[in-house]
C-alpha cells in the first residue's frame, strides 16, 4: 500500500504469502510501511553529543519523549520505479521511515534501506518535523551518502528556517543487557510513537544487504515495527545508543525481537560520508568458524575455544602475514568444519571466544592498522601481526 500524505493505511504493512508455515521466522526491514522485507565500534565523537538532563534513577519514557521527540523526524522517500501496475505500466511509490537530527548543521541519520531499495536510490526525500499535535514542517532533504555495509544513510536539510534539535549520542560500547530503553519513530504510519522496553542482549551479529556482517548489534524488546527504521533507540539517560533496523517475527508483527545498529558504528559511517567519501572497512581476508571447547576437545586442540581459520583469501592481509587455512572438511556434532588451519585465540591481547568477537575487533580498525593475533598451530602458540587492508568491493 502507498502512503497518502504522512500516513499509510492503518491496517499495517502488506504481507504477501500463499501460506504461512507454523514456526516460520520472518525477518523484516523496518523502513517502509508499504512492503514486507525481516559488531566494531570506535569511541563516539563528542562533537555530536549535547548535554542530557538526567536524574539519579534516569529519565522516564515521558521525560525522554518530551525532551527528545523534537529531534526525531519522519523520512518520506519517493521512488520513480516501484514496479508495474496491472497493465504493465511503470509506477512510482513512496516509503516511510524514521530518522533523527545529529547536529545543528542539518545532518540526519537513518537506515540505508529507508532511502534505497534494491540498489535504487530515492529520487527525492522529504523530512517531516513534528511541531506538536498534528502540526508538521516539511522540508526537502538531500542524500549525502549511503553505507549499505552498515545499513546507514546520511541526509542533510538546510538548517535555515528549521528549528533543529540534535539528539545527544551515547556510547554503544557501554550498553548492557537489562537496561531500560525507548524507541521513537513512525511504526506503520502511526507518526511519532514511543515504545519502551529493555536491552535484551548485546553483541549480536547480523548481515547487511551486501552480505557484510554488522557486529555489536543491540537486541531489544521495545516494540518496533515497519516504519521505525532509522529511528533512535534511547537509553534511560536520554542518549541515543542505536538506530532501529529490523525485527524477527513468526507472525509478521512485533514479538519483542527488535535489533538496532550500534550508534558508534553509525557515527563511524557518518564521519566518512559527511566528508564525501565512501565508507572504508578494515579487512583481514579470512573465513572463520567459532571453535567451542567441545569441538576443540574432539579435535585434540589445546585451546578451549577461539576462531578457527577455515580459509584464507589469496593475496589478502592474512595470506601475506602467513595465516594458515584449513585443509580437511569434517563434520563434528552436526557442524561441518574445515580443520587443520590456525585457531586464533587472541587479538591484540584480548582473548577470542567466537568468530563474531574477532569480526567485531577487525571492524573497529581502519585500513592500514596493524592487528596482532595469537594463533595455535600444531599445538603451539605464536603471535602474527597482520596489516589490515580496505575491504574490497565495498558499495
C-alpha positions in Angstrom: 0.0 0.0 0.0 1.2 3.5 -0.8 1.4 6.4 1.6 -1.2 9.1 1.5 0.4 12.3 2.9 2.0 11.3 6.1 0.0 8.1 6.8 -0.2 4.7 5.4 -3.3 2.6 5.7 -3.5 1.8 9.4 -4.1 -1.9 8.9 -0.3 -2.2 8.7 2.2 -3.4 6.1 1.2 -5.9 3.4 2.4 -9.5 3.8 2.4 -11.4 0.5 2.4 -15.1 1.1 0.3 -18.0 -0.2 0.7 -19.8 3.1 2.3 -19.3 6.5 4.0 -22.4 8.0 4.0 -22.6 11.8 7.3 -21.6 13.4 8.5 -20.0 10.2 10.6 -17.0 11.1 10.2 -13.8 9.1 12.8 -11.0 9.0 11.6 -7.5 8.3 13.5 -4.4 7.5 11.6 -1.6 9.1 11.9 1.3 6.8 8.8 1.0 4.6 5.2 0.6 5.6 4.1 -0.4 2.1 6.2 -3.6 1.7 7.4 -6.5 3.7 11.0 -7.4 4.0 12.8 -9.5 8.3 29.8 -5.9 15.5 33.4 -3.0 15.9 32.8 0.4 17.4 35.2 3.3 17.9 34.5 5.9 20.6 31.6 8.1 19.7 33.0 11.6 18.8 31.9 14.2 21.3 31.2 16.7 18.5 27.7 15.1 18.1 26.8 15.0 21.7 24.8 17.5 23.6 24.2 17.6 27.3 21.2 15.5 28.5 19.4 16.2 31.8 19.4 13.1 34.0 18.3 12.1 37.4 19.8 9.6 39.8 17.5 6.9 38.5 17.4 8.0 34.9 14.6 9.6 32.9 11.1 8.3 32.5 9.8 7.4 29.0 7.6 10.5 29.3 10.5 12.8 30.1 12.5 11.3 27.2 9.7 11.8 24.7 9.1 15.4 25.9 12.7 16.4 25.6 13.8 14.4 22.5 10.9 13.8 20.2 11.5 17.1 18.6 14.8 15.7 17.2 13.1 12.7 15.6 11.9 13.1 12.0 9.8 11.3 9.5 11.6 10.3 6.3 9.4 10.0 3.2 11.3 8.6 0.2 10.0 8.8 -3.4 11.0 6.2 -5.9 10.3 6.5 -9.7 10.5 2.8 -10.3 8.3 0.9 -7.8 7.3 -1.9 -10.2 4.4 -2.0 -12.6 0.7 -1.8 -12.3 -1.8 -4.4 -13.6 -1.4 -3.0 -17.1 2.3 -3.4 -17.0 2.9 0.3 -16.8 5.8 1.6 -14.5 4.6 3.3 -11.3 6.2 5.4 -8.7 5.9 4.9 -5.0 6.7 6.2 -1.5 8.1 4.6 1.5 8.2 5.9 5.1 10.9 5.6 7.7 12.3 7.5 10.6 15.5 9.4 11.4 16.9 11.8 13.9 18.9 15.1 13.9 22.6 14.8 15.0 23.8 18.4 14.7 22.8 22.0 14.1 24.2 21.8 10.5 21.2 19.8 9.5 22.6 16.3 9.3 20.2 13.4 9.9 20.9 9.7 10.4 18.6 7.0 9.2 18.9 3.5 7.7 20.2 2.9 4.1 17.1 0.8 3.3 14.9 3.8 4.1 16.3 5.8 1.1 17.5 2.9 -1.1 15.5 -0.1 -2.4 17.1 -2.9 -4.4 20.1 -0.7 -5.3 17.9 2.2 -6.4 18.4 5.4 -4.5 15.3 7.5 -3.8 14.6 10.3 -6.4 13.7 12.7 -3.6 13.5 12.7 0.2 11.1 14.8 2.3 11.8 15.3 6.0 8.8 16.0 8.3 9.5 17.6 11.7 7.0 17.3 14.5 5.9 20.7 15.6 3.5 19.5 18.2 0.0 18.0 18.0 -0.9 17.5 14.3 1.4 20.2 13.1 4.3 19.3 10.8 7.0 21.2 9.0 8.0 19.5 5.7 11.3 20.3 4.1 13.3 18.8 1.3 16.3 16.7 2.2 19.3 15.6 0.2 21.0 12.2 0.5 24.6 12.9 1.5 25.7 9.3 1.3 24.8 5.6 1.9 26.7 2.9 3.6 25.0 -0.4 2.7 27.6 -2.3 4.7 26.2 -1.0 8.0 22.7 0.0 6.7 23.4 3.7 7.4 22.4 6.7 5.4 23.1 10.4 6.0 20.6 13.1 4.9 21.0 16.8 5.1 18.5 19.6 5.3 19.0 23.3 5.0 19.3 24.5 8.7 17.9 27.9 7.8 14.2 28.2 8.8 14.2 24.8 10.7 14.4 24.5 14.5 16.9 21.7 14.6 17.1 19.8 17.9 20.1 17.4 17.8 19.8 14.3 20.0 22.6 13.5 22.4 24.6 10.4 21.4 25.7 7.8 23.8 28.4 5.2 23.7 27.1 1.8 22.5 30.2 0.1 23.7 28.9 0.6 27.2 25.4 -0.7 26.7 24.4 -3.6 29.0 21.6 -6.2 28.8 18.7 -5.3 31.1 19.0 -1.5 30.9 15.8 0.4 30.0 15.4 1.9 26.5 12.7 3.6 24.4 12.2 3.7 20.7 10.7 6.7 18.9 9.6 6.6 15.3 6.7 6.1 12.9 5.6 2.5 13.0 3.1 1.5 10.3 2.4 5.2 9.7 1.5 6.0 13.3 3.6 9.1 13.4 6.0 9.9 16.3 5.2 7.0 18.5 7.2 5.9 21.6 7.6 2.4 23.0 9.6 1.2 25.9 11.4 -1.9 27.0 14.9 -3.1 27.8 18.1 -4.1 26.1 17.6 -7.9 25.7 21.1 -8.6 24.6 24.2 -7.0 23.1 26.9 -8.3 20.8 24.6 -9.8 18.2 25.7 -10.1 14.6 23.5 -9.7 11.5 24.1 -9.5 7.8 23.7 -6.3 5.8 22.1 -6.3 2.3 25.6 -6.6 0.7 26.5 -9.7 2.8 28.7 -7.7 5.2 28.5 -8.6 8.8 27.3 -5.9 11.2 28.7 -6.5 14.7 27.7 -5.4 18.2 24.1 -5.2 17.2 21.7 -4.4 20.1 18.7 -6.6 20.7 15.6 -5.0 22.4 12.1 -6.0 23.3 10.9 -2.4 22.9 8.0 -2.7 20.4 9.2 -1.7 16.9 7.6 -2.3 13.5 7.9 -1.3 9.9 8.3 2.5 9.7 10.5 2.5 12.8 13.6 2.0 10.7 16.2 4.8 11.2 14.6 6.0 14.4 16.6 6.2 17.6 16.9 3.7 20.4 17.4 5.8 23.5 18.8 4.7 26.9 17.5 5.8 30.3 19.9 8.7 30.4 18.4 10.2 27.3 21.1 9.3 24.9 20.9 7.6 21.5 22.6 4.2 21.7 21.3 2.7 18.4 19.4 3.0 15.2 16.4 0.7 15.0 16.9 -1.6 12.0 14.8 -4.7 11.8 12.6 -7.3 13.6 12.5 -11.0 13.6 9.0 -12.4 13.8 7.0 -15.6 13.4 3.7 -13.7 12.9 4.8 -10.7 10.9 4.2 -8.4 13.8 6.3 -7.2 16.7 7.2 -10.1 19.0 9.8 -8.4 21.2 12.7 -9.2 18.9 14.0 -5.9 17.6 17.5 -5.0 16.5 19.4 -1.7 16.4 22.6 -0.7 14.7 25.0 0.5 17.5 25.4 4.2 17.4 29.2 4.0 17.4 29.0 2.1 14.1 26.6 4.7 12.7 28.9 7.6 13.7 31.8 5.9 12.0 29.8 5.9 8.8 28.5 9.4 9.4 32.0 10.9 9.7 33.2 9.3 6.4 30.0 10.1 4.5 30.0 13.7 5.6 33.4 14.2 4.1 32.1 13.0 0.7 34.0 9.7 0.8 33.0 6.0 0.7 33.0 4.2 4.0 36.1 2.0 4.3 36.2 -1.1 6.4 39.3 -3.0 7.6 39.7 -6.4 6.1 41.8 -9.4 7.0 40.8 -11.9 4.4 39.8 -15.0 6.4 36.8 -17.3 6.6 36.2 -18.1 10.3 34.1 -20.5 12.4 33.6 -20.4 16.2 35.6 -23.2 17.9 33.8 -24.3 21.0 35.5 -26.1 23.9 33.7 -29.4 23.0 34.8 -29.2 19.4 38.3 -28.3 20.4 38.5 -31.4 22.6 37.2 -33.6 19.8 39.9 -32.2 17.5 42.6 -32.5 20.1 43.2 -28.8 20.1 44.8 -27.4 23.3 42.8 -24.1 23.3 39.4 -24.2 24.9 37.9 -22.0 22.1 38.6 -19.4 19.6 38.1 -18.5 15.9 39.0 -21.4 13.6 40.5 -20.2 10.3 38.8 -22.3 7.6 40.0 -20.3 4.5 42.4 -17.5 3.7 41.8 -15.3 0.6 44.8 -15.3 -1.8 46.9 -12.1 -1.6 44.9 -10.9 1.4 46.5 -9.4 4.5 46.1 -12.7 6.3 47.8 -14.5 3.5 50.7 -12.1 3.4 51.1 -12.4 7.1 51.3 -16.2 6.9 47.9 -17.1 8.5 47.3 -20.8 7.7 43.9 -22.1 6.4 42.3 -25.4 7.0 42.7 -28.3 4.6 40.3 -31.0 5.7 36.5 -31.0 5.8 34.9 -32.8 8.7 31.5 -33.0 10.5 31.6 -32.8 14.3 28.5 -32.7 16.4 26.5 -31.9 13.3 28.7 -29.0 12.4 30.7 -29.0 9.1 34.2 -27.5 9.6 37.4 -27.2 7.7 40.1 -28.1 10.0 43.9 -28.1 10.0 44.3 -24.3 10.0 45.2 -21.8 12.6 43.0 -21.2 15.6 43.0 -17.5 16.6 42.8 -17.4 20.4 43.7 -13.7 21.0 43.6 -10.4 19.1 45.7 -7.5 20.4 45.9 -9.4 23.6 42.2 -9.9 24.0 41.0 -13.5 24.4 38.8 -14.6 21.5 36.0 -17.0 22.1 34.0 -16.7 18.9 34.4 -15.6 15.3 31.9 -12.8 15.9 34.1 -11.4 18.5 37.1 -11.3 16.2 35.0 -9.8 13.4 34.0 -7.0 15.8 37.6 -6.2 16.6 38.5 -6.1 12.9 35.6 -3.8 12.2 36.8 -1.4 14.9 40.0 -1.0 12.9 40.9 1.2 9.9 42.6 0.1 6.7 46.3 0.2 7.3 46.0 -0.6 11.1 48.1 -3.5 12.4 46.4 -6.3 14.3 48.4 -8.8 16.3 46.7 -12.2 16.6 47.8 -15.1 18.7 47.2 -18.4 16.9 47.5 -22.0 18.0 49.2 -24.1 15.3 50.4 -27.7 15.7 49.9 -27.5 19.4 52.0 -24.3 19.9 51.0 -20.7 20.1 52.7 -17.8 18.2 51.9 -14.1 17.5 51.4 -12.9 14.0 51.0 -9.3 13.0 48.6 -8.5 10.2 48.4 -5.2 8.4 44.8 -4.8 7.6 43.6 -3.5 4.2 40.5 -1.9 2.9 37.7 -4.4 2.3 37.3 -5.0 -1.5 34.1 -4.4 -3.4 32.5 -2.3 -0.6 29.5 -0.5 -2.1 
